[in-house]
Amino acid sequence: MPSDLHVIFGTGPVGCWTAAALRAEGQRVRAVNRSGVRPALMPSDVELVRADASDPAQASDAARGAAVVYQALNPPYHRWSELFPGLQSAVMGAARAEYAKYVSVENLYMYDASKPMTEDSPIAPASKKGALRQTMAEEVMTAHARKELRAVSLRSSDYYGPGVVASALGELVFGNLLAGKKAQLVGSARMPHSFAYIEDVGRAAALLGMNDRALGKTWIAPHAPARTQGEMVEEIGRVLGTATRLRVVTPLMMRLAGLFLPEARASVEMMYEFTAPFVVASSRMEREFNLSATSIERGIERTVSWYRQRRAERSTGVDNVRA
């Protein structure tokens, strides 16, 4: 009997919302992480397996019986070059062994961002991380072209939404504003920047995993029209019903922080995303699969609601962002 099992490597926000979208379609889902701890956002009827995905043998065991494998892992930012290639290689090998479809969750770092980005934008990475992402993405599509793997790539910009804390529009913006503090932005408050609402990314990943006609191609998840980070903060203030304040971390400030913090040091080369326009044009996937991006207003309302719930649960000793 053909398998209908979808195996998701990674239980961060992307993995959780991909699982939720698949379960909404009645698909069987297994999620894999290193800790064996179920995040609160992960549907309770999803099978959870503990495995170290960097170990090819453990990755293969975790993917046993899969029809579709999703690579939604994301190592610590400052350890990408050290860890990411091995993680991808092990998960690709697991998918190959099962002859499962492989959904590669990627970002936009490899693109020329001087104009609104589409799937056909020039590949011109402006950073070491972008060059690494380019190499990894090419590895996926080369394996597909050689018929070693049936693969599809999903790309999107910086995430925001329920469950997203480690993002430019995460804890230091939503969490700070909810606590009555200044939102901390990076780069500039005045440049347009496309953000991807996390539930839209999960729905897009699930859809690609369920549609063979998506294979062999790169797709950009639906994105609402770009706004400046300052405008995003203003919208959060509208939802909160309060005046907002913000501070901007400049590239120089990030460099100084990088003298002491590895993740800040790893972020310096990516500041170009926020000091110049970084805009996505995602009409292809929206048109081909009849998808639409969640509006900024609705996305921020849902995100504020999640942060409020998280704050209330933490005040009672419950943490709903375990990973």
SULVEN-V887636 format. One record per pair of residues at least 6 apart in sequence whose C-alpha atoms are under 8 Angstrom apart, sorted by the first residue. I is the first residue (numbers start at 1). J is the second residue. If there is no record, write none. Layout:
I_J, I_J
//
This chain:
2_67, 3_65, 3_66, 3_67, 4_27, 4_28, 4_66, 4_67, 4_68, 5_27, 5_28, 5_29, 5_30, 5_65, 5_66, 5_67, 5_68, 6_27, 6_28, 6_29, 6_30, 6_66, 6_67, 6_68, 6_69, 6_70, 7_29, 7_30, 7_31, 7_32, 7_63, 7_66, 7_67, 7_68, 7_69, 7_70, 8_15, 8_19, 8_29, 8_30, 8_31, 8_32, 8_69, 8_70, 8_71, 8_72, 9_15, 9_31, 9_32, 9_33, 9_53, 9_69, 9_70, 9_71, 9_72, 9_73, 9_91, 10_31, 10_32, 10_33, 10_71, 10_72, 10_73, 10_74, 11_31, 11_32, 11_33, 11_39, 11_42, 11_72, 11_73, 11_323, 12_39, 12_72, 12_73, 12_163, 12_323, 13_41, 13_162, 13_163, 13_164, 13_198, 14_72, 14_198, 14_199, 14_201, 14_202, 15_31, 15_72, 15_202, 16_39, 16_41, 16_42, 16_43, 16_202, 17_41, 17_42, 17_198, 17_199, 17_201, 17_202, 17_203, 18_199, 18_201, 18_202, 18_203, 18_204, 18_205, 18_206, 19_29, 19_31, 19_42, 19_43, 19_46, 19_202, 19_206, 20_42, 20_43, 20_202, 21_202, 21_203, 21_206, 22_28, 22_29, 22_203, 22_206, 23_29, 23_43, 23_46, 28_46, 29_46, 29_47, 30_46, 30_47, 30_48, 30_49, 31_46, 31_47, 31_48, 31_49, 32_48, 32_49, 32_50, 32_51, 32_62, 33_48, 33_49, 33_50, 33_51, 33_52, 33_53, 34_50, 34_51, 34_52, 34_53, 35_50, 35_51, 35_323, 36_48, 36_49, 36_50, 36_51, 37_322, 37_323, 38_48, 38_322, 38_323, 39_320, 39_321, 39_322, 39_323, 40_320, 40_321, 40_322, 41_163, 41_320, 41_321, 49_62, 50_62, 51_58, 51_59, 51_62, 52_58, 52_59, 53_59, 53_87, 53_90, 53_91, 54_83, 54_86, 54_87, 54_90, 54_91, 55_87, 55_90, 56_90, 56_91, 56_93, 56_94, 59_90, 59_91, 59_94, 60_90, 60_91, 60_93, 60_94, 60_95, 60_97, 61_94, 63_69, 63_94, 63_95, 63_98, 64_94, 64_98, 65_98, 66_95, 66_98, 66_100, 67_98, 67_99, 67_100, 67_101, 68_95, 68_100, 68_101, 68_102, 68_103, 68_209, 69_91, 69_95, 69_100, 69_101, 69_102, 69_103, 70_102, 70_103, 70_104, 70_105, 70_209, 71_88, 71_91, 71_102, 71_103, 71_104, 71_105, 72_104, 72_105, 73_87, 74_84, 75_83, 75_84, 76_263, 77_263, 77_266, 77_267, 78_262, 78_263, 78_265, 78_266, 80_129, 81_129, 81_132, 85_136, 88_136, 92_102, 92_149, 95_101, 95_102, 95_149, 96_148, 96_149, 99_149, 99_150, 100_149, 100_150, 101_149, 101_150, 101_151, 101_152, 101_209, 102_149, 102_150, 102_151, 102_152, 102_209, 103_151, 103_152, 103_153, 103_154, 103_205, 103_208, 103_209, 104_140, 104_151, 104_152, 104_153, 104_154, 105_153, 105_154, 105_155, 105_205, 106_133, 106_137, 106_153, 106_154, 106_155, 106_156, 107_133, 107_154, 107_155, 107_156, 107_157, 108_130, 108_155, 108_156, 108_157, 109_125, 109_126, 109_127, 109_129, 109_130, 109_131, 109_133, 109_134, 110_123, 110_124, 110_125, 110_126, 110_130, 110_131, 110_133, 110_134, 111_117, 111_121, 111_122, 111_123, 111_124, 111_125, 111_130, 112_121, 112_122, 112_123, 112_124, 112_125, 112_126, 113_273, 113_277, 113_278, 113_279, 114_277, 114_278, 115_278, 115_279, 116_278, 116_279, 116_280, 116_281, 117_279, 117_280, 117_281, 117_282, 118_220, 118_280, 118_281, 118_282, 119_218, 119_219, 119_220, 123_134, 125_131, 125_134, 127_269, 127_270, 128_269, 137_153, 140_151, 141_151, 141_152, 141_216, 143_149, 143_150, 143_151, 144_150, 144_151, 144_216, 145_216, 150_215, 150_216, 151_215, 151_216, 151_217, 152_208, 152_214, 152_215, 152_216, 152_217, 152_218, 152_219, 153_216, 153_217, 153_218, 153_219, 154_204, 154_205, 154_218, 154_219, 154_220, 154_221, 155_218, 155_219, 155_220, 155_221, 156_196, 156_201, 156_220, 156_221, 156_223, 157_194, 157_195, 157_196, 157_280, 158_167, 158_168, 158_169, 158_194, 158_195, 158_196, 159_167, 159_169, 159_195, 159_196, 159_197, 159_198, 160_167, 160_169, 160_170, 160_195, 160_196, 160_197, 160_198, 160_303, 161_170, 161_197, 161_198, 161_199, 161_299, 161_300, 161_302, 161_303, 162_198, 162_199, 162_302, 162_303, 162_306, 162_307, 163_306, 163_321, 164_170, 164_171, 164_198, 165_171, 165_172, 168_185, 168_186, 169_185, 172_183, 172_184, 172_185, 173_182, 173_183, 173_184, 173_185, 173_233, 174_183, 174_236, 174_304, 174_307, 175_307, 176_182, 176_183, 176_184, 177_183, 177_237, 177_244, 177_245, 178_240, 178_307, 178_308, 181_245, 182_244, 182_245, 182_246, 182_247, 183_233, 183_244, 183_245, 183_246, 183_247, 184_246, 184_247, 184_248, 184_249, 185_229, 185_246, 185_247, 185_248, 185_249, 186_248, 186_249, 186_250, 186_251, 186_271, 186_274, 187_248, 187_249, 187_250, 187_251, 187_271, 187_272, 187_273, 187_274, 187_275, 188_229, 188_248, 188_249, 188_250, 188_274, 188_275, 189_228, 189_229, 189_230, 189_231, 189_248, 190_228, 190_229, 190_230, 191_227, 191_228, 191_229, 191_274, 191_275, 191_276, 191_277, 191_278, 192_226, 192_227, 192_228, 192_229, 192_276, 192_277, 192_278, 192_279, 193_226, 193_227, 193_228, 193_229, 193_273, 193_274, 193_277, 193_278, 193_279, 194_223, 194_224, 194_225, 194_226, 194_227, 194_278, 194_279, 194_280, 195_223, 195_224, 195_226, 196_221, 196_222, 196_223, 196_224, 197_223, 197_293, 197_294, 197_299, 200_221, 200_222, 200_293, 200_294, 201_221, 201_222, 204_221, 204_222, 208_214, 208_215, 219_284, 219_285, 220_282, 220_284, 220_285, 221_282, 221_285, 221_286, 222_282, 222_283, 222_285, 222_286, 222_291, 222_292, 222_293, 223_280, 223_281, 223_282, 223_293, 223_294, 224_293, 224_294, 224_295, 224_296, 225_280, 226_279, 226_280, 233_244, 233_246, 234_244, 235_297, 235_300, 236_300, 236_301, 236_304, 237_243, 237_244, 239_300, 239_301, 239_304, 240_304, 251_268, 251_271, 254_264, 254_265, 254_267, 254_268, 255_264, 255_265, 255_268, 257_264, 257_265, 258_264, 258_265, 258_266, 258_268, 259_265, 285_291, 286_292, 286_293, 310_319, 310_320, 310_321, 313_319, 313_320, 314_320
//
